[in-house]
């Protein structure tokens, strides 16, 4: 099983929190974050990054269902 991770480049403010938390999944490219690999193994830190994003620009899906950010 894997999770699909996306960053909305139009919403991202480039805070870098995601890249600091999970540098193997996220990187800063210019003024916005991007996902290095769109599919990742389930990892609580990826959900933490989505939860911590000040712009709520990260979406994590499992089997098409949004699981992050968490409410």
Long-range contacts (C-beta under 8 A, 24 or more apart in sequence): 1-42, 1-62, 1-63, 2-39, 2-40, 2-41, 2-42, 3-39, 3-40, 3-41, 3-42, 3-43, 3-46, 3-60, 3-61, 3-62, 3-67, 4-38, 4-39, 4-60, 4-61, 4-62, 5-35, 5-37, 5-38, 5-39, 5-40, 5-46, 5-50, 5-58, 5-59, 5-60, 5-61, 6-35, 6-38, 6-58, 6-59, 6-61, 7-32, 7-33, 7-34, 7-35, 7-57, 7-58, 7-59, 8-57, 8-58, 8-59, 9-34, 9-57, 11-55, 11-56, 11-57, 12-53, 12-55, 12-57, 13-54, 13-55, 13-57, 15-53, 15-54, 15-55, 17-49, 17-52, 17-53, 17-54, 18-49, 18-50, 18-52, 18-53, 18-58, 21-45, 21-48, 21-49, 21-52, 22-46, 22-48, 22-49, 25-49, 33-57, 33-58
